[in-house]
């Protein structure tokens, strides 16, 4: 009897598919000449079922210049399965021209109006956002957090040509900057931004990709997924209003590894090698998973286990 019951449930599991991801959009009106009506697309995670007492993270994806927003919610930027696994909503605006990468002009208000509309239907968290952007969209992905850092959990910009001015108000907002080295102009601008940020004590993670032009290499997306996942999980209390209100202070993460941008290598925090990394090339990690997605681990030459042999 038990075996028969088990087989019935197994058969039902094979027959009944998971709830497919729902795609939709909201329309927002603006005063911008080319954006009188903006469609902001969204993707509900596959098999989504709201849990009482919690909210759900939003990843805002800005596609390439003048993206309609449809591609990213359909998985075009490589985040669909990632979002399903973590139960994250993808939101992607269809902004066009009108300097939309400067949020203070009009696009920031439009995005938050769209989030407000989506929140009427789904319990999304609209004040601890993740941002990802490519090319023209990568300009949004760093300028939006700089405009409202208190509403950002973490951000990623790939192949970016317009940056915010590094400021200490961004010190506690994790950022990842990636670019192809053959994308010469953007590579130089991106590297300069990282250097200036680190001078102000902002721990920006930086990764460049040799022989890569103005496109999105798979390794850059994988690094972005790991980076955003870690910061999503480290700040999971953002999604539980009762826990968040009880503990508003963020706990400082313990640094476990230190890397050298010039070499793409990292060492354990106690290794003597890290003393010789130039400040502008130094990057710190509180997670092995992120460090390994970024570069290659090297054992210290002065490690006691090596010295004793």
HELIX and SHEET records of a PDB file:
HELIX    1   1 UNK A    2  UNK A   15  1                                  14    
HELIX    2   2 UNK A   70  UNK A   73  1                                   4    
HELIX    3   3 UNK A   80  UNK A   86  1                                   7    
HELIX    4   4 UNK A  103  UNK A  107  3                                   5    
HELIX    5   5 UNK A  108  UNK A  119  1                                  12    
HELIX    6   6 UNK A  136  UNK A  147  1                                  12    
HELIX    7   7 UNK A  149  UNK A  151  5                                   3    
HELIX    8   8 UNK A  168  UNK A  170  5                                   3    
HELIX    9   9 UNK A  184  UNK A  199  1                                  16    
HELIX   10  10 UNK A  218  UNK A  234  1                                  17    
HELIX   11  11 UNK A  236  UNK A  239  5                                   4    
HELIX   12  12 UNK A  241  UNK A  246  1                                   6    
HELIX   13  13 UNK A  272  UNK A  276  5                                   5    
HELIX   14  14 UNK A  279  UNK A  281  5                                   3    
HELIX   15  15 UNK A  288  UNK A  294  1                                   7    
HELIX   16  16 UNK A  304  UNK A  307  1                                   4    
SHEET    1   A 8 UNK A  22  UNK A  29  0                                        
SHEET    2   A 8 UNK A  37  UNK A  44 -1                                        
SHEET    3   A 8 UNK A  89  UNK A  93 -1                                        
SHEET    4   A 8 UNK A  58  UNK A  62  1                                        
SHEET    5   A 8 UNK A 129  UNK A 134  1                                        
SHEET    6   A 8 UNK A 152  UNK A 158  1                                        
SHEET    7   A 8 UNK A 174  UNK A 180  1                                        
SHEET    8   A 8 UNK A 205  UNK A 209  1                                        
SHEET    1   B 4 UNK A 282  UNK A 285  0                                        
SHEET    2   B 4 UNK A 257  UNK A 260 -1                                        
SHEET    3   B 4 UNK A 265  UNK A 268 -1                                        
SHEET    4   B 4 UNK A 296  UNK A 297  1                                        
END                                                                             
